[in-house]
Every structure is written in structure tokens, then in C-alpha cells.
Amino acid sequence: PGPARKPAMRVSRGPLVTEVAQTFSPWATHVIRLFRNASFVEVEWTAGPIPVDTPWLPPVARHSDGRPMPNNWGKEVIVRYTSGLKAGHTWYTDSNGKEMVKR
């Protein structure tokens, strides 16, 4: 989210949980929690409000005279995970704390 840079990272270790918090920008954060003796990983991500203008990206449109137009176009944020967990290609998600869904 924005010009390329490494996220700020904070690691907190306690007797029951280890937490890794990453801040990519004021509007994009990612937290991973590893609970002692748990068979799951808890992930929390926050995105938004996503800025509409993105001056760090090259323009996607130009005026008829060649001047760049502002990048006022819709955005999406994705998160891709890779791990060595042996889960048999099965994983679960929890959307807004409502219910666990097998994927």
C-alpha cells in the first residue's frame, strides 16, 4: 500500500501467546497470534479506508493533451499466505466473528 517499503513490525512474546504485528501503512495492518499448545494460528488484518488517489503508481489514464489524470480508481487489497503447515489442503476462515467456514 503505497511506495515500496518494509512494514514496521512488533513481536510480543508472553507465556500463552506470541504476537507479530505488522503495519504497512496507516490503513493496512496485519497481526498473527500463535497460542501455546494450540492447533491453530489466529490472523487479523485491517484494511481501510483505502485511499482513492495513488500518486505512487503510474497513471492509468491521460488527458487528450497527454497530461496524466489522477489515479482516482477503485482498489482491492489481497493477502496471500504460504506455510509449511500440513493441513491436508484444508483451512478455516472466520468472517467478522460470525462463524468458522471450512475452505
N, C-alpha and C positions, 0 to 999 in steps of 0.2 A: 504494500500500500504506500505508494509514493516512490521517491528516488531510492535506488538500491542501497541498502544499509543493513547491518546486523541488528537484530532486535535486542532490546535491553532484556536481561534475564536475571531472575532472582531464584535461588534454590533455598528452601526452608526444610530442615530435617528435624523431626521430632520422634518420640518413642513409638507413635502409632502411624504417622503418615509422613511421607516426603512429598513436597510440592515444588514443581518447577513452573514459574510464571514467566511468560514472555510478553513483552509489549512491542508491537510492530509499529504502531502509530497511536495517536490519541483515540482513534476509533477502531483499532484492531488489537485484541489481546487473546492469549491462549494459555490455559492453565492445565497441567497434568498432575494428578494426585495418585500416588502409589501407597495403598494402605497395607500395613503389616499383616501378613498371613491371608491376604485377600486374593481371590482368584479373578479379579477384575482390575481394570485401570479406569479411573474417572477422568474425563476430559471436559473442560468447559471452555468455550470460545465465545467471544463477543465481537460483533461487527456492527458498527453503525453509530451514529448516522454516517453513511458513506458519502464523502464529498462528491459533488456533481462535477465540478471543474477539476481537471487533472493536468495542470501545466507541465508536469514532469514527463508526460507522454507526448510523442509526436502527434501533430494534428491529424485528425481523420477526415477533415473536410476543409476546403478552401473557398474563399470568395471568388467571383469571376475574374477579379484582377490578380489572383494568386495569393492574396493575404490569407494567413491561416485563420480559421474560425476557432472559437473556444471549444474545448473538449467537453461540452455540456451534454453528455450522453450517459445512458444508464450503465451501471456497473454490477458485477457479481463478484463475490468472494468465495473461493473454494479452499478446502483443506484436504490434503492428500496424506494418508498415513501409510507407513511401511514399517513392519516389525518382524521380529523373529518368533513371535508367539505361535504356538502350534494349536490353533483353534479350529482346524478342520474346515477352513473357509466359512466359518460361522461367526457372526458378531451381532451385538445388540445395540440399539440406539434408544435414547430416551428423549422424546421431543417435548420440550417445555415442562418437564417433570410430570407428564401425564401418564405415560405407560412405556414399558420396555417392549421394543419391537424386534423380533428376530429377523436378521437380514441374510 
